[in-house]
Amino acid sequence: MTQHDSQVRIERDSMGERQIPRHVYYGIQTLRATENFPISGLKPLPTYVDACVLIKKATAITNGELECISPELSQAIVAAADEVLSGKLRDQFVVDIYQAGAGTSHHMNINEVLANRALEILGDEKGNYQRVSPNDHVNYGQSTNDVIPTAIRIGGLLALQQTLYPALTGAIAALENKAEEFQDIVRSGRTHLQDAVPVRLGENFRAWAQIIQDHETRIKTAAQDLTVLGLGGSAAGTGLNTHPQYCDRVAQILSELIDQPLRPAPHLMAAMQSMAPFVSVSGALRNLAQDCVKISHDLRLMDSGPKTGLKEIQLPPVQPGSSIMPGKYNPVMAEMTSMVCFQVMGYDNAIALAAQAGQLELNVMMPLIAYNLIHSIEILGNTLAALTERCIKGIMANSDRCLAYAEGSLALVTALNPYIGYLNAAAVAKESLETGKSLRQIVLERGLMTAEDLAKVLNLEQMSAMRSTQR
């Protein structure tokens, strides 16, 4: 055998033979996919790989228990899966995210890696698929068509639990803390970017906390659909080539592996065909992203300046802001947040388009949905965590600037409406704007109110206090 020959092994599939580098754990179908799809250079997300491998572990345990494969093979496949879940062999998942419809190429990449590692665990050589086959053993009772939609569900649940939910909790807590810290600071409200009645800076932050909390509730509600699995439907949802007890047992084992209340779908074909659960979760993410953009823009406006903007708050400077202007600091964490949120909105649009593009028994756009949904969850979670730690927690209030704007706002005249009427109040505001006189001075000069009554009405503390709520 030549040195060149010793570096490869020969594998066969229905299309013929190919030489595979001896050191790799993927096989011939993965090789063909890498040749067919040199598209983006993007490889499957680690969380998505975890989801697929967890499914393979659960199915290997189930098929071993049901004597569909031997205990020896079941144990070897489970051991191989555990190694991947511990972080090994991660460089072996190499298929571009834009690939064969439904995700067959990625699915076979998973099957081949686990089969070849299981062979080594059994003391055999990679490529001896007579003993451990990617199709006949690792994939027993399964199909791309039920594994991939299940993997999207599992991947989404993992990403939510590991990334987004902790970030949401942290952001809500940080905003609530700032709400307490800034509760006594009065600032001018603004509607249409024009002066409005005074508000408390703390209530701005409390409102943002409530907004994020409401989104967390919506996302968790949408995510409940991810716990309903079509795994066991096999190729078309009929359960062909599966054991009668397989569907229930594999859902139970997966539930234990990820500590989530998973259950089989009442109609496996429906669960395989419809992408509605993913559209629902993605829509909830988009909704969160839209409000996060609004909040990030508010932060930037309130921090604008330092000399020519509002500068009601100071966002923590985390890096120099200009390559030419010394001493400049930019609201980079808020800017980054908006960029990520725009990307999530784009992903949501692509998911919606992909979800309606299925035909008959299968949606072939699942690889796109898998990447976009899980990536959206993870980048939103990472963004909120970074924004919380490197921006929200370090925000400082410019209380003097806030008070000056509040006291100088013509919108204070709104509080006079019940006492002097709308038209008189409008005339007072107009004269104040034209002459520069204060509202108090004009009201007293016109004899519209007594000084004592006016002091009570134009009390900024009372005007900006929140009315009673259920808090």
Secondary structure, 3 states (H helix, E strand, C coil): CCHHHHCEEEEEECCEEEEEECCCCCCHHHHHHHHHCCCCCCCCCHHHHHHHHHHHHHHHHHHHHCCCCCHHHHHHHHHHHHHHHCCCCHHHCCCCCCCCHHHHHHHHHHHHHHHHHHHHHCCCCCCCCCCCCHHHHHCCCCCHHHHHHHHHHHHHHHHHHHHHHHHHHHHHHHHHHHHHHCCCCEEEEEECCEEEEEEEHHHHHHHHHHHHHHHHHHHHHHHHHHHEECCCCCCCCCCCCCCCCHHHHHHHHHHHHHCCCCEECCCHHHHHHCCHHHHHHHHHHHHHHHHHHHHHHHHHHHCCCCCCCCCCEECCCCCECCCCCCCCECCHHHHHHHHHHHHHHHHHHHHHHHHCCCECCECCCHHHHHHHHHHHHHHHHHHHHHHHHHCHHHCEECHHHHHHHHHHCHHHHHHHHHHHCHHHHHHHHHHHHHHCCCHHHHHHHCCCCCHHHHHHHCCHHHHHCCCCCCC
